[in-house]
Amino acid sequence: MNWSKLGIFAGGVLAGTAGVKILSSKDAKKVYTHCTAAVLRAKDVVVDQATILQENCQDIYEDAKQINHDRAEKEQDSEIKEEITEA
């Protein structure tokens, strides 16, 4: 029997058991809670920034539509003036 491999296996089991105990301790839960709270705060910031960006994009879109509308009106007025001048 290979005692070296058995010792490594036993050490792994022991480390795994200790790891589970550490990860489920009250201190670890506090860390998880604080990390989760930080993520939620970050999410709120990202959502706020996305909302601002969306509003700005909507403003840009509406301004661009107005520019195109004004340009089309000018072209139409220009065509009407040319027709009147030619007649």
For each residue, the residues with C-beta under 8 A, 3 or more apart:
1: 6
2: 5 6
3: 6 7
4: 7 8
5: 2 8 9
6: 1 2 3 9 10
7: 3 4 10 11
8: 4 5 11 12
9: 5 6 12 13
10: 6 7 13 14
11: 7 8 14 15
12: 8 9 15 16
13: 9 10 16 17
14: 10 11 17 18
15: 11 12 18 19
16: 12 13 19 20
17: 13 14 20 21
18: 14 15 21 22
19: 15 16 22 23
20: 16 17 23 24
21: 17 18 24 25
22: 18 19 25 28
23: 19 20 28
24: 20 21 28 29
25: 21 22 28 29
26: 29 30
27: 30 31
28: 22 23 24 25 31 32
29: 24 25 26 32 33
30: 26 27 33 34
31: 27 28 34 35
32: 28 29 35 36
33: 29 30 36 37
34: 30 31 37 38
35: 31 32 38 39
36: 32 33 39 40
37: 33 34 40 41
38: 34 35 41 42
39: 35 36 42 43
40: 36 37 43 44
41: 37 38 44 45
42: 38 39 45 46
43: 39 40 46 47
44: 40 41 47 48
45: 41 42 48 49
46: 42 43 49 50
47: 43 44 50 51
48: 44 45 51 52
49: 45 46 52 53
50: 46 47 53 54
51: 47 48 54 55
52: 48 49 55 56
53: 49 50 56 57
54: 50 51 57 58
55: 51 52 58 59
56: 52 53 59 60
57: 53 54 60 61
58: 54 55 61 62
59: 55 56 62 63
60: 56 57 63 64
61: 57 58 64 65
62: 58 59 65 66
63: 59 60 66 67
64: 60 61 67 68
65: 61 62 68 69
66: 62 63 69 70
67: 63 64 70 71
68: 64 65 71 72
69: 65 66 72 73
70: 66 67 73 74
71: 67 68 74 75
72: 68 69 75 76
73: 69 70 76 77
74: 70 71 77 78
75: 71 72 78 79
76: 72 73 79 80
77: 73 74 80 81
78: 74 75 81 82
79: 75 76 82 83
80: 76 77 83 84
81: 77 78 84 85
82: 78 79 85 86
83: 79 80 86 87
84: 80 81 87
85: 81 82
86: 82 83
87: 83 84
